[in-house]
Amino acid sequence: MPPVEPGPESYAHPALRFFVATRPAFLSVTLVASLIGMAAAWADGVEVDPLLALATLLAALCAHACVNVLNDVHDAEADAQNRERIYPYTGGSRFIQNRVMAAADLEKFGWSLFGAVVLAGLWLSFLSGPGLVLIGLVGLFLGWSYSAPPLRLASRGLGEFAVAGGWLLVVMGADYVQRGHYDAGAFVAGLPFALLVTNLLLVNEFPDWRADAASGKHTLVVRLGRRNARWLHLGLSGAAGGWTIAALLAGLIPIACCAALLGLVPSVQAGQALLRHAEQPQELLPAISGSIVALLLFGVLMAGGLLMGGRA
């Protein structure tokens, strides 16, 4: 049975409503991205500070929650028109559409989270280095402008690039807090993970295609059409794999990181499912779930490979 969408009486306690509004299950993506960044620092011999690591993780999760909430607010029109959604993966949280929370309350909550992230980021930059401010500013800008006016990057076919850049910055930020300076190792380890996160966004855009087009949200799937855009998923999987293999051969990441390539198996399977069912929204659950498994598996194995094969 598919999950039941929330309704006005779903969450009696206000704190629970606010927590669920952040879409906590999806925050696991940021958890894994942060682990990759910390593991990249560890692999180069940096002694990871556990308290700083915990603070970094909480700040990153708060930033992701902020983006989720504000995205729900700014995508309310498109989500209201979405009749082919696959809940809970596409079509938003349904909090506004099903009258769980008012849009104004969600927006206030989102900006409260934004303020908390700014304060946490400034504190972490004081402890680690000023370069973290740039990472944080660019990351928050990408998260805000993804769906917020006037830029609305997702409506201009640029949302996919913003997502790739945003999660790459999560990896680099977690690494920076521990090192106190920029390092290419975090970029090398984080880029293929960011590409797989982009794949998840891409496949989620297929069930939302009709509603997005009707509301003027011109994602890559809307711009290219479903039959053309479906090939992007396999292309991004191939790019993630090619980058990882090249990094292994160049000695930029430990050989133990080759295990991360196992995460590309469900990614390719998801891409194949998308090729078959790109124009059949209700048949895309295997492609969506496979993309989720792929990026989490890849990320965990990449972090594990860095931890086991590092300490240069």
Helices and strands as residue ranges (DSSP letters): H 14-21, G 24-27, H 28-43, H 50-74, H 76-80, H 103-128, H 131-145, G 153-156, H 159-179, H 184-204, H 209-214, H 220-224, H 226-249, G 255-263, H 264-277, G 281-283, H 285-309
